[in-house]
Amino acid sequence: MTLSVDFKQTIDIPLDVSFTCKSGELLALVGPSGSGKTSTLRAIAGLMPIQEGKISLQDQQQNYIWLDTEKNILMPSFQRKVGMVFQNYALFPHLTVLENIALALPKGESIGKAKQLMEDMGLIDFHHRLPDQLSGGQRQRVALARAFARDPQVLLLDEPFSAVDHPTRKTLYEELIKLRERISIPIVIVTHDLREARLLSDRLCILDQGKSLQIGHPEHIVSSPRNARVAELVGLTDVFSATFLKAQHLEESEQQHATLLWGQGVESFPLTIFDKGRLPDQTEVKWVIAKEFVEIRNEPIQKINTLSAIVCRIRRLGEISSVDFKVELPFQPMMHFELSTRVVNDLNIDVDDLVYLHLDPKGIHIMPVYTSPMHKQLEKQKRDRPLKIATVILIAGEGSRLGGIPKSLIKIEGETILERQLKALKELQIEDIVLVTGYYQEAYHHLNLPDKSFIVHNANPADGQGSSVRLALQTVYEKIVEVDAIIMLLGDLPQINAADLRQLIEQFKIRTFGDVVMPLVGSQRGNPVIISHKILRKIIDSPGLTVRTWMDKHPEEVVSWQTENQHFVFDFDTPENIESFTKKMGVSVELPGKY
């Protein structure tokens, strides 16, 4: 026998819930307060009207339709063979234990059945007592016995253990486990306690704001949450950002090692994961790892994905200890784990101690940013759509704060910023490039540029960056045919790489409005920006108009892409910037000579 639930409504209490529960199975509805857990139980029991959907109970012989809005079928609650235990037990205060149970007996059923249920629940000695003369655990047993008095085909339990103390709760857990051995019907339990749900249930259904987000085995959901919100709801507080680098030459039905770049650019740390072949290369993702897949040692671990970390805080909470670690990476991410106090004591760790963390590749779970399979497919189509992209690189500046030098020719580990940017564009197969020189035209004569590159000179760079932008766009319009988008890139950004540009282009592809995509780091505008060809002619035909002034005049056409990637805002603007960069990155920086 299988309970099938699939309904939604937008009025009163918004719901969008879908799940099944088989005979002998216990399904736990888990979610925060107000997520629709109790409303879902009430809808199944027929105690709450539903706007649209279907609820049925099916066995090999018959399909019992309790609700089908399309066919205008609505079985009243008293005809549904549902046993329900309410959170506050809902016992009649003026009736005895026996009378409360007997009240639920089907018409014509002998009182002997109620007595047998009391015997089964250990209540026979309390048959004459009123509810207020019982303990919390005893009242819970009465409510459960009353639910079974109806010969239910489905059992619904609404926070059945929330009102009892811990010892009584453990006893009731054991009784529920024994009860499941004697009966074989679908059981749906509501709880906000994830530990309780993992202990008792065969499957979880995660609810949030009335919507079922993910259904599956408890361990699967905890180790592989569908998205960041599910991760949060199942207690995975550490949700990290990264860039997914696809495994090469992935064979059919074969998992290969892929790379997850945790962090950004030169600060990133490569983690090894398994490529399931579902995501495109260089996709921005979120990732989590359950504590079961993390090994903690006092000594170095000779395995991939091993990181050193400093213990920042230990909070001992009885059998469980909460431990915070600061991972020794340039961007100093924090990781938080709840460990058994015995494990913490065995490790003999204290605050400020150095430890080593091994992250098992099998346990690193990456999460796409899609909200539905349809959305996922639509975004994949957009991402896969080919675009002809031109790039403008502005290298006309004076670099006065660094003493008057062409900043794009600053070398990092022997390679100029401009060379690094051109290499990133080549990696993305972007060949149409316009470079705008200004103060140091002669410094760029020696460059080995791609065949489709154009160098144009702004004879009046003192007029400001806007004059260089207009000159560049005029060149794109006259020299490059049928371009779809233009990347506007400042030539002095030292950390921009192919992954950064790929992410910007993908944001442009999947946008739902606007003609400009601009990275926004906190409240700071970033660079590069990418513009649609649609506004190219508009800017050229309007004297004095630049990309920046067009964005200011048409904010409704600007997509602000919120990102934490500092590459979009960091540049070599002062000697202090360069000194800080070299110390933090551990790389050499060489300034060009004067021109």
C-alpha positions as CSV (number, residue, x, y, z in Angstrom):
1,M,0.0,0.0,0.0
2,T,1.4,3.4,-1.0
3,L,0.3,6.9,0.0
4,S,0.8,9.3,-2.8
5,V,0.7,13.1,-2.1
6,D,0.9,15.7,-4.8
7,F,-0.8,19.1,-4.2
8,K,-0.3,22.8,-4.3
9,Q,-2.1,26.0,-3.5
10,T,-1.3,29.7,-3.5
11,I,-4.0,31.0,-1.2
12,D,-4.1,31.0,2.6
13,I,-1.2,28.7,3.3
14,P,1.0,28.4,0.2
15,L,2.0,24.7,-0.4
16,D,3.7,22.8,-3.2
17,V,4.3,19.3,-1.8
18,S,4.9,16.0,-3.5
19,F,6.0,12.6,-2.1
20,T,5.1,9.0,-1.6
21,C,5.2,6.7,1.4
22,K,5.0,2.9,1.2
23,S,3.7,0.4,3.6
24,G,6.1,-0.2,6.4
25,E,8.0,3.0,5.6
26,L,8.4,6.0,7.9
27,L,8.8,9.3,6.1
28,A,9.8,12.3,8.1
29,L,8.7,15.8,7.1
30,V,11.6,18.1,8.2
31,G,11.8,21.9,8.1
32,P,11.8,25.1,10.1
33,S,8.7,26.5,11.9
34,G,6.2,27.7,9.3
35,S,7.5,25.5,6.5
36,G,4.1,23.7,6.1
37,K,4.8,20.4,7.9
38,T,1.6,20.4,10.0
39,S,-0.5,21.8,7.2
40,T,0.6,18.9,5.0
41,L,-0.5,16.4,7.6
42,R,-3.9,18.2,8.0
43,A,-4.4,18.2,4.2
44,I,-3.7,14.4,4.1
45,A,-6.1,13.8,6.9
46,G,-8.8,15.9,5.2
47,L,-8.8,18.6,7.9
48,M,-7.7,21.4,5.5
49,P,-9.0,22.2,2.0
50,I,-6.6,22.1,-0.9
51,Q,-6.7,24.2,-4.0
52,E,-5.2,21.8,-6.5
53,G,-3.8,18.3,-6.5
54,K,-4.3,14.6,-5.7
55,I,-4.0,12.4,-2.6
56,S,-4.5,8.6,-3.0
57,L,-3.8,5.3,-1.2
58,Q,-3.1,2.4,-3.6
59,D,-2.6,-1.3,-3.0
60,Q,-2.5,-4.2,-5.5
61,Q,-6.3,-4.5,-5.5
62,Q,-7.6,-1.0,-5.3
63,N,-6.8,2.7,-5.6
64,Y,-8.5,4.9,-3.0
65,I,-8.8,8.5,-4.1
66,W,-9.0,10.8,-1.2
67,L,-8.6,14.0,-3.2
68,D,-8.5,14.7,-6.9
69,T,-9.4,18.3,-7.8
70,E,-9.4,17.6,-11.5
71,K,-12.1,15.0,-11.1
72,N,-13.8,17.0,-8.3
73,I,-13.3,14.2,-5.8
74,L,-13.0,15.1,-2.1
75,M,-13.4,12.3,0.5
76,P,-14.4,13.7,3.9
77,S,-12.0,13.2,6.7
78,F,-14.2,10.8,8.7
79,Q,-14.1,8.4,5.7
80,R,-10.3,8.4,5.3
81,K,-8.8,5.6,7.4
82,V,-6.2,7.9,8.9
83,G,-4.8,7.7,12.4
84,M,-3.4,11.1,13.6
85,V,-1.5,12.0,16.7
86,F,-1.6,15.7,17.2
87,Q,1.3,17.7,18.7
88,N,-0.7,18.5,21.9
89,Y,-2.4,15.1,21.8
90,A,-5.9,16.7,21.6
91,L,-7.3,14.4,24.3
92,F,-10.7,15.2,25.8
93,P,-10.0,16.4,29.3
94,H,-13.3,15.2,30.8
95,L,-13.0,11.7,29.5
96,T,-10.9,8.8,31.0
97,V,-8.2,7.0,29.1
98,L,-10.5,4.2,28.1
99,E,-13.2,6.7,27.0
100,N,-10.8,8.7,24.9
101,I,-9.7,5.6,23.1
102,A,-13.1,4.1,22.7
103,L,-14.4,7.3,21.2
104,A,-12.4,6.6,18.0
105,L,-13.6,3.0,17.6
106,P,-15.5,2.3,14.3
107,K,-19.2,2.0,14.7
108,G,-20.1,-1.4,16.1
109,E,-16.6,-2.2,17.3
110,S,-16.4,-3.9,20.7
111,I,-15.0,-2.0,23.7
112,G,-12.6,-5.0,24.1
113,K,-10.5,-3.6,21.3
114,A,-9.9,-0.4,23.2
115,K,-8.8,-2.5,26.2
116,Q,-6.5,-4.5,24.1
117,L,-4.9,-1.3,22.8
118,M,-4.4,-0.1,26.3
119,E,-2.7,-3.4,27.1
120,D,-0.4,-3.0,24.1
121,M,0.5,0.5,25.1
122,G,1.1,-0.3,28.8
123,L,-2.0,1.8,29.8
124,I,-4.2,-0.8,31.4
125,D,-3.5,0.3,34.9
126,F,-4.5,3.9,34.0
127,H,-7.8,3.2,32.2
128,H,-9.8,5.2,34.8
129,R,-7.6,8.3,34.9
130,L,-8.2,11.6,33.2
131,P,-5.6,13.2,30.9
132,D,-4.4,15.7,33.5
133,Q,-3.6,12.8,35.8
134,L,-1.1,11.4,33.3
135,S,2.5,12.1,32.5
136,G,3.5,13.4,29.1
137,G,4.7,10.0,27.9
138,Q,1.4,8.4,29.1
139,R,-0.7,11.0,27.3
140,Q,1.3,10.4,24.1
141,R,0.6,6.6,24.4
142,V,-3.1,7.4,24.8
143,A,-3.1,9.5,21.7
144,L,-1.3,6.7,19.8
145,A,-3.8,4.1,21.0
146,R,-6.7,6.3,20.0
147,A,-5.1,6.7,16.5
148,F,-4.9,2.9,16.1
149,A,-8.5,2.4,17.3
150,R,-9.6,3.5,13.8
151,D,-7.8,0.6,12.1
152,P,-5.9,3.2,10.1
153,Q,-4.4,2.6,6.7
154,V,-2.0,5.6,7.2
155,L,-0.5,6.9,10.5
156,L,0.3,10.6,10.8
157,L,2.4,11.9,13.7
158,D,2.7,15.6,14.3
159,E,5.7,16.4,16.5
160,P,4.8,13.4,18.8
161,F,7.8,13.6,21.0
162,S,8.3,17.4,21.4
163,A,6.4,17.7,24.7
164,V,8.3,15.0,26.7
165,D,11.6,14.9,28.5
166,H,14.7,13.3,27.0
167,P,14.5,9.9,28.9
168,T,10.8,9.6,28.0
169,R,11.5,10.5,24.4
170,K,14.1,7.7,24.1
171,T,11.6,5.2,25.6
172,L,9.0,6.4,23.1
173,Y,11.5,6.0,20.2
174,E,11.9,2.4,21.2
175,E,8.1,1.9,21.3
176,L,7.7,3.4,17.9
177,I,10.4,1.1,16.5
178,K,8.6,-1.9,18.1
179,L,5.3,-0.7,16.7
180,R,6.7,-0.6,13.2
181,E,7.6,-4.3,13.6
182,R,4.0,-5.2,14.3
183,I,2.2,-3.1,11.7
184,S,2.9,-2.4,8.0
185,I,1.3,0.9,7.0
186,P,2.7,4.2,5.7
187,I,3.8,6.4,8.6
188,V,4.4,10.1,8.1
189,I,6.0,12.0,11.0
190,V,6.6,15.7,11.4
191,T,9.6,16.9,13.3
192,H,12.0,19.9,13.3
193,D,14.7,17.7,15.0
194,L,17.0,16.5,12.3
195,R,18.7,14.0,14.7
196,E,15.3,12.5,15.5
197,A,14.4,12.3,11.8
198,R,17.7,10.6,10.9
199,L,17.3,8.1,13.8
200,L,13.7,7.1,13.1
201,S,12.9,7.6,9.4
202,D,13.6,5.6,6.2
203,R,13.4,8.8,4.1
204,L,13.3,12.5,4.6
205,C,11.2,15.1,2.9
206,I,12.7,18.6,3.4
207,L,10.1,21.3,3.4
208,D,10.7,25.1,3.3
209,Q,8.1,27.8,2.8
210,G,5.5,25.2,1.9
211,K,7.6,23.6,-0.8
212,S,9.2,20.1,-0.8
213,L,12.8,20.7,-1.7
214,Q,14.4,17.2,-1.6
215,I,13.3,13.7,-0.8
216,G,15.6,10.8,-0.1
217,H,17.5,8.6,2.4
218,P,18.6,10.7,5.4
219,E,22.3,10.0,4.8
220,H,22.0,10.8,1.1
221,I,20.4,14.2,1.8
222,V,22.9,15.1,4.4
223,S,25.9,14.2,2.2
224,S,24.3,15.4,-1.1
225,P,21.9,18.3,-0.5
226,R,20.2,19.5,-3.7
227,N,21.1,23.2,-3.0
228,A,22.5,25.6,-0.5
229,R,19.1,26.0,1.3
230,V,18.7,22.2,1.8
231,A,22.3,22.1,3.1
232,E,21.4,24.8,5.6
233,L,18.3,23.0,6.7
234,V,20.1,19.7,7.4
235,G,22.7,21.4,9.5
236,L,25.6,21.9,7.0
237,T,26.5,25.5,8.0
238,D,29.7,25.6,5.8
239,V,28.6,26.3,2.2
240,F,31.6,27.3,0.1
241,S,32.0,28.9,-3.3
242,A,34.3,27.4,-5.9
243,T,34.9,26.9,-9.6
244,F,34.3,23.5,-11.1
245,L,36.9,22.3,-13.7
246,K,35.7,19.4,-15.7
247,A,37.6,16.1,-16.0
248,Q,39.0,15.6,-19.4
249,H,38.1,12.7,-21.7
250,L,35.3,11.5,-19.4
251,E,34.2,8.0,-20.6
252,E,30.6,6.9,-20.5
253,S,29.6,5.3,-17.2
254,E,32.9,6.2,-15.7
255,Q,33.7,8.7,-12.9
256,Q,36.9,10.5,-13.2
257,H,38.7,13.0,-11.0
258,A,37.8,16.6,-11.6
259,T,39.1,19.7,-9.9
260,L,37.3,22.1,-7.6
261,L,39.1,25.5,-7.3
262,W,38.2,26.6,-3.8
263,G,38.8,30.4,-3.7
264,Q,39.7,32.6,-6.7
265,G,42.6,32.8,-9.0
266,V,46.1,32.6,-7.5
267,E,44.6,32.3,-4.0
268,S,42.6,29.2,-4.9
269,F,43.2,25.7,-3.6
270,P,42.6,22.8,-5.9
271,L,40.4,20.0,-4.4
272,T,40.0,16.7,-6.1
273,I,36.4,15.5,-6.6
274,F,34.5,13.1,-8.8
275,D,33.1,14.3,-12.1
276,K,29.6,13.0,-12.7
277,G,29.5,14.6,-16.2
278,R,26.6,17.0,-15.4
279,L,28.2,20.4,-15.3
280,P,30.1,22.4,-17.9
281,D,33.7,23.3,-17.4
282,Q,34.6,26.3,-15.3
283,T,31.1,26.6,-13.7
284,E,30.7,28.5,-10.5
285,V,29.3,26.2,-7.8
286,K,28.6,25.9,-4.1
287,W,30.0,22.9,-2.2
288,V,29.6,21.2,1.1
289,I,31.0,18.2,2.9
290,A,29.4,16.2,5.8
291,K,31.6,15.6,8.8
292,E,31.5,11.9,8.2
293,F,33.8,12.5,5.2
294,V,36.4,14.6,7.1
295,E,39.4,13.0,8.8
296,I,41.1,15.0,11.5
297,R,44.6,14.2,12.7
298,N,47.4,15.8,14.8
299,E,50.0,14.6,12.3
300,P,50.2,15.3,8.5
301,I,48.1,13.0,6.4
302,Q,49.6,11.8,3.1
303,K,46.4,12.0,1.1
304,I,44.9,14.3,-1.6
305,N,42.7,17.1,-0.3
306,T,44.7,17.4,3.0
307,L,44.8,20.9,4.5
308,S,46.3,22.3,7.7
309,A,44.1,24.2,10.1
310,I,44.2,26.0,13.4
311,V,41.7,25.2,16.1
312,C,39.9,28.5,16.9
313,R,37.2,27.4,19.4
314,I,36.0,24.3,21.2
315,R,32.6,24.3,22.9
316,R,31.9,21.1,24.9
317,L,28.2,20.4,25.1
318,G,27.9,17.1,26.9
319,E,28.4,14.2,24.5
320,I,28.9,16.6,21.6
321,S,31.5,19.2,21.0
322,S,31.4,22.0,18.5
323,V,34.8,22.8,17.0
324,D,35.8,25.7,14.7
325,F,38.8,25.5,12.5
326,K,40.5,28.2,10.4
327,V,42.0,26.6,7.3
328,E,45.5,27.7,6.4
329,L,44.8,29.1,3.0
330,P,45.3,32.8,1.8
331,F,41.6,33.6,2.2
332,Q,41.3,31.8,5.6
333,P,38.0,29.9,5.3
334,M,36.4,28.6,8.5
335,M,35.1,25.1,8.9
336,H,32.8,24.1,11.7
337,F,32.1,20.5,12.9
338,E,30.1,18.9,15.6
339,L,32.2,16.0,16.9
340,S,31.7,13.6,19.8
341,T,33.4,14.9,22.9
342,R,35.2,11.6,23.1
343,V,36.8,12.1,19.7
344,V,37.9,15.6,20.7
345,N,39.4,14.2,23.9
346,D,41.2,11.5,22.0
347,L,42.7,14.0,19.6
348,N,43.8,16.0,22.7
349,I,43.4,19.3,20.8
350,D,43.0,22.8,22.3
351,V,42.6,26.3,20.9
352,D,45.5,27.4,18.7
353,D,46.6,23.9,18.0
354,L,47.6,22.9,14.5
355,V,45.6,20.0,13.0
356,Y,45.3,18.4,9.5
357,L,42.0,17.9,7.7
358,H,41.5,15.3,5.0
359,L,38.5,15.9,2.8
360,D,37.4,12.7,1.1
361,P,36.6,13.3,-2.6
362,K,33.6,11.0,-2.3
363,G,32.1,13.4,0.3
364,I,32.6,16.7,-1.5
365,H,29.2,17.6,-2.9
366,I,28.8,20.4,-5.4
367,M,25.5,22.1,-5.9
368,P,24.2,23.9,-9.0
369,V,22.4,27.1,-8.8
370,Y,19.3,25.9,-10.5
371,T,15.8,25.9,-9.0
372,S,14.2,23.2,-11.1
373,P,15.0,20.7,-13.8
374,M,13.3,23.0,-16.4
375,H,15.4,25.9,-15.2
376,K,18.5,23.8,-15.3
377,Q,17.8,22.8,-18.9
378,L,17.0,26.3,-19.9
379,E,20.2,27.7,-18.4
380,K,22.3,24.9,-20.0
381,Q,20.9,25.9,-23.4
382,K,21.8,29.5,-22.7
383,R,25.3,28.7,-21.5
384,D,25.9,26.4,-24.5
385,R,24.7,29.1,-27.0
386,P,27.7,30.4,-29.0
387,L,28.4,34.1,-29.0
388,K,30.8,36.2,-31.0
389,I,32.6,38.3,-28.4
390,A,35.0,41.1,-28.9
391,T,37.2,42.5,-26.2
392,V,38.3,46.1,-25.6
393,I,41.5,46.4,-23.4
394,L,42.1,50.0,-22.1
395,I,45.8,50.6,-21.7
396,A,45.8,54.4,-22.2
397,G,46.3,55.5,-18.5
398,E,49.1,57.5,-17.1
399,G,49.8,55.4,-13.9
400,S,50.6,58.6,-12.0
401,R,50.3,57.2,-8.5
402,L,53.1,54.7,-9.4
403,G,55.3,57.5,-10.7
404,G,54.1,57.5,-14.3
405,I,54.4,54.0,-15.8
406,P,52.3,51.8,-18.1
407,K,50.6,49.6,-15.5
408,S,49.6,46.9,-17.9
409,L,53.3,46.2,-18.4
410,I,53.9,45.4,-14.7
411,K,55.3,41.9,-14.6
412,I,54.1,39.2,-12.2
413,E,56.4,36.2,-12.1
414,G,58.0,37.4,-15.3
415,E,54.7,37.9,-17.2
416,T,53.1,41.3,-17.9
417,I,49.5,41.9,-16.8
418,L,48.6,42.5,-20.5
419,E,50.1,39.1,-21.5
420,R,48.2,37.4,-18.7
421,Q,44.9,39.0,-20.0
422,L,45.6,38.1,-23.6
423,K,46.4,34.5,-22.5
424,A,43.0,34.3,-20.7
425,L,41.2,35.5,-23.8
426,K,43.1,33.0,-26.0
427,E,42.0,30.2,-23.6
428,L,38.4,31.3,-24.2
429,Q,39.0,31.5,-28.0
430,I,38.3,35.2,-28.1
431,E,40.3,36.6,-31.0
432,D,38.7,40.0,-31.8
433,I,40.6,42.4,-29.6
434,V,40.9,46.2,-29.6
435,L,43.7,47.7,-27.5
436,V,43.6,51.5,-26.8
437,T,46.9,53.1,-26.0
438,G,47.4,56.7,-24.8
439,Y,50.3,58.0,-22.7
440,Y,52.8,55.3,-23.5
441,Q,52.1,54.4,-27.2
442,E,55.7,53.5,-27.9
443,A,55.8,51.0,-25.0
444,Y,53.5,48.6,-26.9
445,H,55.1,48.4,-30.3
446,H,57.0,45.3,-29.4
447,L,53.9,43.3,-28.4
448,N,53.2,40.0,-30.2
449,L,49.5,40.3,-30.6
450,P,46.8,37.9,-32.0
451,D,46.1,38.3,-35.8
452,K,42.7,39.8,-35.2
453,S,43.9,42.5,-32.8
454,F,43.7,46.2,-33.5
455,I,45.8,48.8,-31.7
456,V,44.3,52.3,-31.8
457,H,45.9,55.3,-30.2
458,N,44.1,58.0,-28.2
459,A,46.0,61.2,-29.0
460,N,44.3,63.0,-26.1
461,P,44.4,60.6,-23.1
462,A,44.2,63.5,-20.7
463,D,40.6,63.9,-21.8
464,G,39.8,60.9,-19.6
465,Q,38.9,57.3,-19.9
466,G,35.6,58.1,-21.7
467,S,37.5,59.2,-24.8
468,S,39.4,55.9,-25.0
469,V,36.1,54.0,-24.6
470,R,34.4,55.8,-27.4
471,L,37.5,55.3,-29.7
472,A,37.5,51.6,-28.9
473,L,33.8,51.1,-29.6
474,Q,34.0,53.0,-32.8
475,T,36.8,50.6,-33.9
476,V,34.7,47.6,-32.9
477,Y,31.8,49.0,-34.9
478,E,33.8,49.6,-38.0
479,K,36.3,46.7,-38.0
480,I,34.6,43.7,-36.4
481,V,31.6,42.1,-38.1
482,E,28.4,40.8,-36.4
483,V,29.7,40.9,-32.8
484,D,27.2,39.8,-30.1
485,A,28.8,41.3,-27.1
486,I,31.8,43.3,-26.1
487,I,33.9,42.9,-22.9
488,M,35.3,46.2,-21.6
489,L,38.5,45.3,-19.7
490,L,40.9,47.6,-17.8
491,G,44.4,46.6,-18.7
492,D,45.7,47.1,-15.1
493,L,43.7,44.3,-13.4
494,P,46.5,41.8,-12.3
495,Q,44.3,38.9,-11.3
496,I,41.7,38.6,-14.0
497,N,41.9,35.1,-15.5
498,A,40.0,32.8,-17.9
499,A,37.7,31.5,-15.2
500,D,36.7,35.0,-14.2
501,L,35.9,35.9,-17.8
502,R,34.1,32.7,-18.4
503,Q,31.8,33.3,-15.4
504,L,31.1,36.9,-16.6
505,I,30.2,35.6,-20.0
506,E,27.9,32.9,-18.5
507,Q,26.1,35.6,-16.4
508,F,25.6,37.5,-19.7
509,K,24.2,34.5,-21.4
510,I,21.7,33.5,-18.7
511,R,20.5,37.1,-17.9
512,T,16.7,37.6,-18.2
513,F,16.9,41.3,-18.9
514,G,19.2,44.2,-19.6
515,D,22.1,44.9,-22.0
516,V,25.0,45.2,-19.6
517,V,26.3,42.7,-17.0
518,M,28.5,44.3,-14.3
519,P,30.2,42.4,-11.4
520,L,29.4,43.9,-8.0
521,V,31.7,43.0,-5.2
522,G,29.9,44.1,-2.0
523,S,28.8,47.6,-3.0
524,Q,31.8,48.2,-5.3
525,R,31.5,48.2,-9.1
526,G,33.8,45.7,-10.7
527,N,35.6,45.4,-14.1
528,P,35.4,44.0,-16.7
529,V,31.8,44.6,-17.8
530,I,30.2,43.0,-20.8
531,I,27.7,44.9,-23.0
532,S,25.3,43.8,-25.7
533,H,25.9,44.8,-29.3
534,K,22.4,46.4,-29.1
535,I,23.8,49.5,-27.3
536,L,27.0,49.8,-29.4
537,R,25.4,52.0,-32.0
538,K,23.4,54.0,-29.4
539,I,26.7,55.0,-27.7
540,I,28.5,55.8,-30.9
541,D,25.7,58.0,-32.2
542,S,25.5,60.0,-29.0
543,P,28.4,62.5,-28.6
544,G,30.0,62.3,-25.2
545,L,28.2,59.1,-24.2
546,T,30.3,56.3,-22.8
547,V,29.5,52.8,-21.4
548,R,29.6,54.2,-17.9
549,T,27.4,57.2,-18.6
550,W,25.0,54.9,-20.5
551,M,24.8,52.6,-17.5
552,D,24.1,55.6,-15.2
553,K,21.3,56.8,-17.5
554,H,19.7,53.3,-17.9
555,P,20.1,51.5,-14.6
556,E,17.1,49.3,-15.5
557,E,19.3,47.8,-18.3
558,V,22.2,46.9,-16.0
559,V,22.4,43.4,-14.4
560,S,24.4,43.7,-11.2
561,W,26.0,40.3,-10.8
562,Q,26.7,39.9,-7.0
563,T,30.0,38.1,-6.5
564,E,32.7,37.7,-3.8
565,N,35.5,37.5,-6.4
566,Q,38.0,40.2,-5.5
567,H,39.7,39.9,-8.9
568,F,37.1,42.2,-10.3
569,V,38.0,45.1,-8.1
570,F,41.7,44.7,-7.2
571,D,44.3,46.7,-9.2
572,F,47.8,48.0,-8.8
573,D,47.0,51.6,-8.0
574,T,49.6,52.5,-5.3
575,P,53.0,51.1,-4.1
576,E,51.2,49.9,-1.0
577,N,48.9,47.8,-3.2
578,I,51.8,46.1,-4.8
579,E,53.7,45.5,-1.5
580,S,50.6,43.9,0.0
581,F,50.0,41.8,-3.0
582,T,53.6,40.4,-3.1
583,K,53.5,39.5,0.6
584,K,50.1,37.9,0.4
585,M,50.6,36.0,-2.8
586,G,54.3,35.2,-2.4
587,V,55.1,36.2,-6.0
588,S,57.5,38.6,-7.6
589,V,56.3,41.9,-9.1
590,E,58.5,43.9,-11.4
591,L,57.7,47.5,-12.5
592,P,58.4,48.6,-16.1
593,G,60.9,51.4,-16.8
594,K,60.0,55.0,-17.5
595,Y,58.9,55.9,-21.0
